[in-house]
């Protein structure tokens, strides 16, 4: 599914619907979307009052929404967001959370590779393993890498979160095309990591079209999962 640009409430409602459909046995679904207007999403266990500067969001015309997944606050600006929703017992994915993260991370890694970006999966054998513990309490998602997320030279470029309910899971994440650390710092208290975050345009040193990113990651997931996709209108 490519649902294009949507406001924060619509984007999260579609993800909730996809997870509910997966609990009823719907086939695995890959969704791409963007945010219009920009938004800050917070994890399901966070409090808006302490996680977001609401006055700054109003000044900048930025929506605020709570995700169905955990994790920390994310500023959704110029990015491609992906969602994968699936029953948990399909052969494409392992049955455990970290195993699913790992398989999806392979698709993300291949997507970046298709764009010409060399990245790595943050695992216990990765040379940047200390990043997970050192930044585990940071308030912004892109300041705090987690296991099986994607980093470029130690800097996080894709942030993901997962929810599992009633025999199904949903994982969604932000693929940064560009990054405005000053804006993130103004709307997420303690956010705006200028040296800990990478983005596609920064790595490639050129402007990148959204459709180019979509094509790279659509192919990346197909390669990693050894699967083909049927387009859903």
Buried (B, 14 or more C-beta within 10 A) or exposed (E): BBBEEBBBEBBBBBBBEBBBBBBEEBEBBBBBBBBBEBBBBBBEEBEBEEBBBBEBBEEBEBBBBBBBBEBBBBBBBBBBBBBBBBBBEEEBBEEEBEEBBBBBBBBBBBBBBBBEBEBBBBBEEBEBBEBBEEBEEBBBBBBBBBBBBBBBEBBBBBBBBBBBEEEBBBBBBBBBBEBBBEBBBBBBBBBBBEEBBBBBBBBBEEEBEBEBBBBBBBBBBBBBBEEEEEEEE
